[in-house]
Amino acid sequence: MTAEFAALPVVDLRSDTVTRPTPAMLAAMTEALVGDDVYDEDPTVRRLEEAAAARFGLEAGLFCPSGTMANQIAIKAHTEPLSEVICEQTAHVYLWEVGGIAFHSGASVALLAGNRGRLTAAQVEAAIRPENLHYPTTRLVCLENTHNRGGGSCYGWDDLAAISDVARQYGLARHLDGARIFNALVATGQRGEDYGQLFDSISVCLSKGLGAPVGSVLLGSADFIKKTKRIRKVMGGGMRQAGYLAAAGLYALEHHVTRLADDHRRAARLAAVLRQQPYVTEVLDPETNLVIFQLHERVPAAAFLAHLAQQGIRASSFGPQWIRFVTHLDVDDQMLARVEATLLSMEEEPMGAEKNG
Ligand SMILES: *Cc1c(COP(=O)(O)O)cnc(C)c1O
């Protein structure tokens, strides 16, 4: 780290999961009323589950330790062995959950190539298996909004409604991986309350853009959530005085949703700066808080990341020449200015494979 930046905090653009609870969130956590949630006796967990369900027009919620667990519980509840899940080929539930659909549910996956992760109703309809002894039975359509690998892309309401209609028509369940659903709502102006009409279940992450330290909430009908509670238990996800964690989620729902617009503005700013750099060949239009871009072939991703690290900036590589920047609660305008200055300075001193040996 150079002397100039040595005393400055690290700007961590790797993910929106890296945030620390704010002092006000920590205060809400320490003041939480708690009980044993496996005995159904934690009032704060109950409040969080109810508040989250109400936000999405669904009846009930289940507080889970992670988004991965929330998604995998939902998939298991909607399917059985020898059935099939339709999802996009880079969907988190397929690509980044350790093959959990096969492991937990014994289900097959029909993978579709989306437009930045977004599927169409026609694609979904074409992937539904006709009845045939040789085929798995299509049971579930799983969408992701915003789409992580798609660079924080958002579905338009009409496209979601069309997919939901097709699924309903064929008797399929509909699950939404809403790890970043609040980013989508803030960016598009869609209402969370309307989502309950389109999906049987939704997972909502509290530990990404909302800034809570731990947890996701799985939402659905009262009957569905009753069923999922047993699956959470067998996965080892029954938690005891979890109200301390739920309190962070409740605080986040109340205080950290509208501010996501600041993250989106900062992501747009980073994209605009990146577009002007000769060492950047492509930048996916940032719709929310993720900026995915491709480096020129003369700039190895490892060298680029090392150069950022020298200035106290962290980012992640997302494929051979691709980098992802994520804006979040712990990235402010001052930090953004530092990132901009660093990106501009690289233009003057281009990095190269030769130079970096
Ligand atoms: C992060 C993420 C999840 C779940 O992540 P956990 O780390 O298990 O909480 C699920 N879906 C998407 C799209 C994500 O980005």
PDBQT file of the ligand as one rigid body, heavy atoms in Angstrom, charges set to zero:
ROOT
HETATM    1  C1  LIG A 401     -25.532 -14.373  -2.530  1.00  0.00    +0.000 C 
HETATM    2  C2  LIG A 401     -26.621 -14.995  -3.265  1.00  0.00    +0.000 A 
HETATM    3  C3  LIG A 401     -27.376 -16.032  -2.712  1.00  0.00    +0.000 A 
HETATM    4  C4  LIG A 401     -27.159 -16.661  -1.363  1.00  0.00    +0.000 C 
HETATM    5  O1  LIG A 401     -25.976 -16.441  -0.783  1.00  0.00    +0.000 OA
HETATM    6  P1  LIG A 401     -25.568 -16.829   0.708  1.00  0.00    +0.000 P 
HETATM    7  O2  LIG A 401     -24.153 -16.431   0.710  1.00  0.00    +0.000 OA
HETATM    8  O3  LIG A 401     -25.791 -18.277   0.873  1.00  0.00    +0.000 OA
HETATM    9  O4  LIG A 401     -26.415 -16.036   1.656  1.00  0.00    +0.000 OA
HETATM   10  C5  LIG A 401     -28.390 -16.549  -3.473  1.00  0.00    +0.000 A 
HETATM   11  N1  LIG A 401     -28.678 -16.058  -4.672  1.00  0.00    +0.000 NA
HETATM   12  C6  LIG A 401     -28.004 -15.037  -5.225  1.00  0.00    +0.000 A 
HETATM   13  C7  LIG A 401     -28.408 -14.511  -6.548  1.00  0.00    +0.000 C 
HETATM   14  C8  LIG A 401     -26.940 -14.472  -4.540  1.00  0.00    +0.000 A 
HETATM   15  O5  LIG A 401     -26.262 -13.475  -5.108  1.00  0.00    +0.000 OA
ENDROOT
TORSDOF 0
